[in-house]
């Protein structure tokens, strides 16, 4: 009789578990119905590509299997708690099952409320139950009742209870935080090289931006002890393209990597890429990034190991699923790592992302290979749009402008990434990585918010043109999008801290590293030059200008208020899904190349070519923040501006889609700007 009742308890709890999964899934769709419907409508444009991809369908299928398996585990846990009530009391199977399942469900919801108060899974955050004391006490109670229930039930039905008991014990083991590793002795005969990228970090938001406090005190501390390049630029203000330029030391026109999510091919790589050169010298090379939706860099690019969430088009669909309570409960555990690789340590899943989990995984990877010198390239993406976080809280010290809510949230995220940066630095220091290292802190691009302080002034009252935009890579006249943080510490010979206003770019990092390691290194194939304040290089000269280009710039990025759905609607058609399940830019991107803005930056000017603009080039005097059409230039350096136009035309002369209006032709004959 008891065995029959135990079977019934198991079946009832499985029914409860699957029912609650369906109910919470429906609830999530209803709460975010407008967004879900709009996203579904947009996703329909590439749904056939997704469904036609074996890799993408496999990833989605594995997710569904993992979700069902998780709810089987939940049902098993509740069944053993229910078994305690069934065996030791006179209640029936339905009553025992209800009590057991409610206790387990309450445990899940309480922990979700504490860990993820800003998510749908954390809807109990403002209730009396959401306290650490209740969560810990409830955890001990449920574990105790499960253990007692298992012990009592297995005596009644050993075969029935053994298998779910073993599975449940394994799952509980994976929920326990990992133990500290025993670290090998660090290899010190070669210096380490560390590049820490911080997404969208604007240089003008470092330091004491507001009276009495800084948004980024830890990053400020690093910069103040570094050679800080205040006039640094990225050749393209998008993460994937910027990192590719940094690692290769070559312009996007040379590598062919012009857009985010461009399909990988071997021709993009060269044996001169930084990771390849350092691997040849015996380095263990690691690339780590906590948001992979728009950056497909992995082991194919020559790295020994990669840390981060799984790459794939399924990432775009599954990040909403993290707000299902059962998934949120395990999202940052070893169990979540195995079941939900698209969600684990994924900054794109902002509702459950824990920066400390990503940082610890990175440190664990580095610690395993201390018998070799290390090349670490890592990128932290907390400041990236949509500027949301699992427990983001307002800060009254930061002025709030109702016309600029995105900028306020961005500044909150800078505070969060500053803490993550320091945790990472402390960890690298603790395991000996920084003792003899060359350490760069950079940003891949800035960020545009169309702030009043960022606006350029027209040189003539009669002319108008959109000289700024939201986001990054959307307007080459928007210096706040292309100006980047670039600071370096040489911990082998001391910091030699100072500020340097030389015109530099991310392209200069690879040749700098190689010359720092070996003064005889061949750097002839690089577009960048070694940084003179870091290494001595006879015959090396810094660039007098830097060439930059936009990425995809949609009309939505120029509106006063950013509409995420409009951005998606205008951009989703540029992408497709490969048979392996990766989201990529469509290979036939000639139209995108024709739509690129291109510019050249010097100490004094930004000179830009906009496709479709027939009146001429645009000339910005950087120091004054003033712009003109080249034909109406009213500044006092027309010859310099004309020279830059010729340099711009020469650099992009063979680039597909450049200057279809023939604006460069008059400058072939040395005609100056409005002379």
ZAMARGU-4260 file (C-alpha; in steps of 0.2 Angstrom, whole numbers, plus 5000, padded with zeros to 4 digits):
<rodrens>
0) 5000/5000/5000 | 5014/5012/5005 | 5023/5008/4988 | 5007/5013/4978 | 5005/5029/4988
5) 5024/5033/4985 | 5021/5031/4966 | 5006/5042/4967 | 5016/5055/4977 | 5029/5055/4963
10) 5016/5057/4949 | 5007/5071/4958 | 5023/5080/4961 | 5028/5078/4943 | 5011/5085/4938
15) 5014/5100/4949 | 5031/5103/4943 | 5026/5103/4924 | 5011/5113/4928 | 5020/5127/4937
20) 5033/5127/4922 | 5018/5130/4910 | 5010/5143/4922 | 5026/5153/4924 | 5030/5153/4906
25) 5013/5160/4902 | 5015/5173/4915 | 5031/5179/4908 | 5023/5181/4891 | 5008/5190/4898
30) 5019/5202/4908 | 5029/5206/4893 | 5016/5203/4880 | 5019/5219/4870 | 5038/5216/4869
35) 5036/5197/4866 | 5024/5200/4852 | 5034/5213/4844 | 5050/5203/4845 | 5041/5187/4838
40) 5035/5198/4824 | 5052/5204/4820 | 5060/5187/4823 | 5048/5180/4810 | 5059/5189/4797
45) 5073/5177/4800 | 5063/5162/4807 | 5065/5152/4792 | 5084/5154/4793 | 5083/5148/4811
50) 5072/5133/4808 | 5083/5129/4793 | 5099/5128/4804 | 5103/5111/4811 | 5114/5119/4824
55) 5101/5132/4830 | 5087/5119/4831 | 5098/5107/4840 | 5103/5121/4853 | 5084/5124/4856
60) 5080/5106/4857 | 5094/5103/4870 | 5087/5118/4880 | 5070/5111/4881 | 5077/5094/4886
65) 5087/5102/4899 | 5072/5112/4906 | 5061/5096/4907 | 5076/5087/4916 | 5077/5102/4928
70) 5058/5100/4932 | 5060/5081/4934 | 5074/5086/4948 | 5062/5098/4955 | 5048/5085/4956
75) 5060/5072/4964 | 5065/5085/4977 | 5047/5088/4981 | 5042/5070/4981 | 5055/5066/4994
80) 5049/5080/5005 | 5031/5074/5002 | 5037/5056/5007 | 5042/5062/5024 | 5024/5069/5027
85) 5016/5053/5019 | 5026/5040/5029 | 5026/5049/5046 | 5008/5056/5046 | 4991/5050/5041
90) 4988/5063/5027 | 4984/5056/5010 | 4995/5057/4994 | 4987/5073/4988 | 4990/5082/5004
95) 5007/5076/5007 | 5012/5081/4989 | 5004/5098/4991 | 5014/5101/5006 | 5030/5095/4999
100) 5029/5104/4983 | 5024/5121/4991 | 5039/5120/5002 | 5051/5117/4987 | 5043/5130/4977
105) 5044/5142/4991 | 5062/5139/4993 | 5065/5142/4974 | 5055/5158/4974 | 5063/5165/4990
110) 5081/5163/4983 | 5075/5170/4966 | 5068/5186/4975 | 5084/5188/4985 | 5096/5185/4970
115) 5086/5193/4956 | 5075/5206/4963 | 5073/5215/4946 | 5068/5200/4936 | 5051/5192/4934
120) 5057/5177/4944 | 5060/5188/4959 | 5042/5194/4961 | 5043/5190/4979 | 5057/5203/4982
125) 5046/5215/4992 | 5038/5202/5003 | 5043/5197/5021 | 5049/5180/5015 | 5063/5188/5005
130) 5076/5188/5018 | 5093/5179/5019 | 5088/5172/5036 | 5072/5164/5029 | 5081/5158/5014
135) 5095/5149/5023 | 5082/5142/5036 | 5071/5136/5023 | 5085/5128/5013 | 5091/5118/5029
140) 5073/5113/5032 | 5070/5107/5014 | 5086/5097/5013 | 5083/5089/5030 | 5065/5084/5025
145) 5072/5077/5008 | 5085/5067/5017 | 5072/5060/5030 | 5059/5057/5016 | 5072/5048/5006
150) 5077/5037/5020 | 5059/5033/5025 | 5054/5030/5007 | 5068/5020/5001 | 5064/5007/5014
155) 5047/5006/5007 | 5051/5005/4989 | 5070/5004/4986 | 5070/5002/4967 | 5057/5016/4965
160) 5067/5028/4975 | 5085/5024/4972 | 5087/5031/4954 | 5079/5048/4958 | 5088/5049/4974
165) 5105/5047/4965 | 5100/5060/4952 | 5094/5072/4965 | 5110/5070/4975 | 5121/5074/4960
170) 5110/5089/4956 | 5112/5096/4974 | 5131/5093/4973 | 5131/5104/4958 | 5122/5118/4967
175) 5136/5119/4980 | 5149/5133/4976 | 5165/5126/4970 | 5180/5124/4981 | 5197/5134/4979
180) 5209/5126/4968 | 5227/5121/4973 | 5237/5133/4962 | 5253/5127/4953 | 5268/5138/4954
185) 5268/5153/4942 | 5279/5153/4927 | 5290/5169/4929 | 5303/5168/4915 | 5292/5177/4903
190) 5281/5192/4907 | 5262/5191/4906 | 5252/5201/4894 | 5234/5206/4900 | 5222/5217/4890
195) 5206/5221/4899 | 5192/5229/4889 | 5177/5238/4896 | 5163/5240/4884 | 5156/5257/4879
200) 5167/5266/4892 | 5168/5284/4888 | 5185/5293/4894 | 5175/5308/4899 | 5165/5298/4912
205) 5181/5293/4921 | 5187/5304/4936 | 5177/5315/4947 | 5163/5318/4935 | 5152/5324/4949
210) 5157/5334/4964 | 5163/5324/4978 | 5163/5307/4970 | 5168/5297/4955 | 5158/5284/4945
215) 5173/5273/4943 | 5186/5275/4957 | 5194/5258/4954 | 5197/5261/4936 | 5202/5279/4940
220) 5215/5272/4952 | 5222/5261/4938 | 5223/5275/4925 | 5231/5287/4937 | 5245/5274/4939
225) 5247/5272/4921 | 5252/5280/4905 | 5235/5286/4900 | 5232/5290/4882 | 5219/5304/4882
230) 5218/5305/4863 | 5215/5287/4858 | 5203/5281/4845 | 5195/5264/4839 | 5195/5262/4820
235) 5177/5255/4821 | 5166/5258/4836 | 5158/5240/4837 | 5165/5227/4849 | 5169/5212/4837
240) 5177/5223/4824 | 5186/5234/4837 | 5194/5218/4845 | 5198/5211/4829 | 5208/5227/4824
245) 5216/5227/4841 | 5222/5209/4840 | 5228/5210/4822 | 5235/5228/4823 | 5227/5230/4806
250) 5213/5241/4799 | 5196/5233/4795 | 5200/5237/4777 | 5215/5225/4778 | 5207/5211/4788
255) 5190/5212/4780 | 5181/5212/4797 | 5169/5227/4795 | 5154/5222/4805 | 5149/5213/4820
260) 5145/5195/4818 | 5154/5194/4802 | 5156/5176/4796 | 5172/5168/4801 | 5185/5163/4788
265) 5203/5158/4789 | 5208/5173/4777 | 5203/5185/4791 | 5217/5178/4802 | 5236/5180/4799
270) 5251/5173/4808 | 5255/5190/4814 | 5239/5192/4824 | 5244/5195/4842 | 5237/5179/4849
275) 5246/5169/4836 | 5263/5177/4839 | 5262/5175/4857 | 5257/5157/4856 | 5272/5154/4845
280) 5282/5161/4860 | 5275/5148/4872 | 5261/5158/4879 | 5244/5151/4885 | 5232/5162/4876
285) 5214/5166/4884 | 5200/5176/4877 | 5186/5179/4889 | 5170/5189/4887 | 5153/5188/4896
290) 5142/5193/4881 | 5144/5184/4865 | 5128/5188/4855 | 5138/5201/4844 | 5156/5194/4846
295) 5159/5177/4839 | 5178/5176/4844 | 5182/5159/4850 | 5195/5145/4848 | 5194/5146/4829
300) 5203/5163/4831 | 5219/5155/4838 | 5216/5156/4857 | 5220/5141/4867 | 5204/5143/4878
305) 5189/5154/4878 | 5178/5159/4893 | 5161/5165/4892 | 5143/5159/4888 | 5140/5148/4873
310) 5139/5156/4856 | 5124/5154/4845 | 5108/5161/4837 | 5098/5153/4851 | 5106/5166/4863
315) 5094/5179/4855 | 5079/5168/4859 | 5083/5160/4876 | 5088/5175/4887 | 5070/5178/4891
320) 5069/5160/4898 | 5081/5165/4912 | 5066/5173/4921 | 5057/5156/4923 | 5060/5153/4942
325) 5067/5136/4941 | 5080/5142/4928 | 5084/5157/4938 | 5087/5147/4953 | 5101/5137/4945
330) 5107/5150/4932 | 5123/5154/4941 | 5128/5136/4948 | 5138/5122/4940 | 5121/5113/4937
335) 5115/5129/4927 | 5132/5129/4918 | 5129/5111/4912 | 5110/5113/4908 | 5109/5131/4901
340) 5126/5136/4893 | 5118/5150/4884 | 5112/5158/4901 | 5126/5154/4913 | 5138/5169/4915
345) 5129/5178/4901 | 5129/5197/4903 | 5116/5197/4889 | 5104/5189/4901 | 5104/5204/4912
350) 5090/5198/4924 | 5101/5184/4931 | 5119/5189/4927 | 5132/5189/4941 | 5148/5197/4937
355) 5157/5188/4951 | 5153/5171/4942 | 5161/5176/4926 | 5176/5183/4935 | 5178/5167/4945
360) 5177/5156/4929 | 5190/5167/4921 | 5202/5166/4936 | 5199/5147/4937 | 5204/5146/4919
365) 5220/5157/4921 | 5225/5147/4937 | 5225/5131/4928 | 5239/5136/4916 | 5251/5145/4927
370) 5265/5134/4921 | 5266/5145/4905 | 5267/5164/4903 | 5249/5171/4900 | 5241/5181/4886
375) 5224/5186/4893 | 5212/5196/4883 | 5195/5199/4892 | 5180/5210/4889 | 5168/5216/4902
380) 5151/5221/4895 | 5141/5228/4910 | 5140/5246/4903 | 5133/5240/4886 | 5115/5243/4882
385) 5101/5240/4888 | 5110/5246/4904 | 5100/5234/4916 | 5106/5222/4929 | 5099/5210/4941
390) 5099/5221/4957 | 5102/5238/4949 | 5098/5252/4962 | 5096/5271/4959 | 5110/5282/4966
395) 5104/5299/4971 | 5121/5307/4969 | 5119/5305/4950 | 5108/5319/4942 | 5093/5311/4934
400) 5087/5320/4918 | 5070/5313/4912 | 5075/5317/4894 | 5090/5306/4896 | 5085/5290/4906
405) 5097/5279/4896 | 5112/5290/4901 | 5107/5289/4919 | 5106/5270/4918 | 5123/5269/4909
410) 5131/5279/4923 | 5124/5266/4936 | 5131/5252/4925 | 5148/5261/4926 | 5148/5259/4945
415) 5144/5240/4943 | 5158/5237/4930 | 5170/5247/4941 | 5167/5234/4955 | 5169/5220/4943
420) 5185/5227/4937 | 5193/5228/4954 | 5187/5210/4958 | 5196/5204/4942 | 5212/5214/4946
425) 5212/5208/4964 | 5210/5190/4958 | 5224/5192/4945 | 5235/5199/4958 | 5231/5185/4970
430) 5237/5171/4958 | 5252/5181/4953 | 5247/5186/4935 | 5251/5204/4938 | 5268/5203/4946
435) 5278/5205/4930 | 5264/5210/4917 | 5261/5223/4904 | 5243/5227/4908 | 5231/5237/4896
440) 5214/5244/4901 | 5204/5249/4885 | 5187/5252/4879 | 5181/5245/4862 | 5171/5261/4859
445) 5162/5275/4868 | 5144/5278/4868 | 5132/5291/4861 | 5117/5298/4870 | 5115/5314/4860
450) 5119/5324/4876 | 5119/5343/4875 | 5138/5343/4879 | 5142/5332/4865 | 5133/5342/4851
455) 5144/5350/4838 | 5140/5368/4832 | 5137/5372/4814 | 5150/5385/4807 | 5135/5393/4797
460) 5118/5396/4804 | 5110/5390/4788 | 5116/5372/4788 | 5110/5357/4798 | 5115/5339/4799
465) 5114/5325/4811 | 5132/5326/4819 | 5128/5314/4834 | 5118/5298/4837 | 5114/5285/4850
470) 5124/5270/4853 | 5141/5267/4845 | 5147/5266/4827 | 5132/5276/4821 | 5140/5293/4817
475) 5159/5296/4813 | 5157/5314/4818 | 5152/5309/4835 | 5169/5309/4844 | 5161/5302/4860
480) 5158/5286/4851 | 5175/5283/4844 | 5186/5291/4858 | 5192/5276/4869 | 5200/5273/4886
485) 5218/5267/4883 | 5229/5266/4898 | 5244/5254/4901 | 5255/5249/4916 | 5272/5241/4914
490) 5273/5231/4930 | 5290/5224/4926 | 5299/5241/4926 | 5287/5252/4937 | 5272/5261/4931
495) 5280/5277/4925 | 5263/5285/4926 | 5258/5301/4916 | 5245/5307/4904 | 5250/5307/4885
500) 5239/5317/4872 | 5247/5309/4857 | 5235/5303/4844 | 5235/5284/4845 | 5223/5270/4842
505) 5219/5252/4847 | 5229/5247/4832 | 5245/5252/4842 | 5243/5239/4855 | 5249/5223/4846
510) 5265/5231/4839 | 5268/5238/4857 | 5266/5221/4865 | 5278/5213/4853 | 5291/5227/4854
515) 5290/5226/4873 | 5294/5208/4873 | 5307/5209/4860 | 5315/5225/4853 | 5320/5216/4837
520) 5302/5210/4834 | 5296/5212/4816 | 5281/5224/4816 | 5282/5229/4797 | 5265/5222/4793
525) 5255/5231/4806 | 5245/5247/4803 | 5248/5253/4821 | 5264/5259/4829 | 5272/5255/4845
530) 5268/5267/4859 | 5283/5278/4862 | 5280/5280/4881 | 5280/5261/4883 | 5294/5255/4872
535) 5308/5263/4863 | 5308/5259/4844 | 5321/5266/4833 | 5312/5273/4817 | 5295/5270/4823
540) 5283/5285/4821 | 5266/5288/4828 | 5252/5290/4815 | 5248/5308/4811 | 5230/5303/4807
545) 5218/5288/4811 | 5205/5282/4799 | 5188/5277/4806 | 5172/5270/4799 | 5154/5268/4805
550) 5145/5251/4806 | 5127/5249/4802 | 5118/5266/4806 | 5099/5265/4806 | 5087/5280/4807
555) 5082/5275/4824 | 5099/5279/4831 | 5096/5297/4827 | 5080/5300/4836 | 5080/5310/4852
560) 5073/5295/4862 | 5080/5278/4858 | 5066/5265/4852 | 5073/5247/4854 | 5060/5240/4844
565) 5063/5252/4830 | 5082/5248/4830 | 5078/5229/4829 | 5065/5232/4815 | 5078/5242/4805
570) 5093/5230/4808 | 5087/5212/4809 | 5086/5210/4790 | 5105/5211/4790 | 5108/5195/4799
575) 5105/5176/4796 | 5109/5160/4804 | 5122/5147/4798 | 5119/5128/4798 | 5130/5127/4814
580) 5118/5138/4823 | 5128/5155/4823 | 5120/5172/4820 | 5130/5181/4807 | 5129/5196/4796
585) 5123/5191/4779 | 5137/5187/4767 | 5131/5198/4754 | 5134/5214/4763 | 5139/5225/4748
590) 5124/5237/4752 | 5130/5239/4770 | 5148/5243/4764 | 5140/5257/4752 | 5131/5264/4767
595) 5147/5266/4778 | 5152/5283/4784 | 5171/5285/4783 | 5182/5298/4791 | 5200/5303/4795
600) 5205/5310/4812 | 5220/5321/4816 | 5224/5331/4831 | 5214/5346/4824 | 5201/5338/4813
605) 5189/5325/4809 | 5185/5325/4790 | 5171/5313/4785 | 5163/5306/4770 | 5144/5302/4771
610) 5136/5291/4757 | 5122/5300/4749 | 5129/5318/4754 | 5132/5326/4737 | 5137/5343/4744
615) 5155/5338/4749 | 5164/5331/4764 | 5161/5337/4782 | 5175/5345/4791 | 5175/5346/4811
620) 5187/5357/4820 | 5190/5346/4836 | 5196/5359/4847 | 5181/5371/4844 | 5168/5358/4841
625) 5163/5367/4825 | 5158/5359/4809 | 5156/5364/4790 | 5153/5357/4773 | 5170/5356/4765
630) 5164/5368/4751 | 5159/5381/4765 | 5173/5379/4777 | 5176/5395/4787 | 5191/5390/4798
635) 5208/5395/4797 | 5217/5379/4791 | 5210/5375/4774 | 5225/5367/4767 | 5226/5355/4781
640) 5208/5350/4779 | 5211/5348/4760 | 5226/5337/4764 | 5216/5326/4775 | 5202/5324/4762
645) 5215/5318/4750 | 5222/5306/4763 | 5204/5300/4766 | 5201/5297/4748 | 5217/5288/4745
650) 5215/5277/4760 | 5197/5271/4755 | 5200/5272/4736 | 5198/5254/4733 | 5185/5251/4746
655) 5168/5244/4739 | 5155/5257/4738 | 5166/5272/4743 | 5163/5289/4735 | 5150/5284/4722
660) 5146/5303/4720 | 5164/5306/4714 | 5167/5319/4728 | 5186/5314/4729 | 5189/5319/4710
665) 5192/5338/4713 | 5205/5334/4726 | 5216/5324/4714 | 5221/5340/4707 | 5227/5348/4723
670) 5211/5359/4725 | 5210/5365/4743 | 5195/5367/4754 | 5186/5383/4750 | 5202/5393/4747
</rodrens>
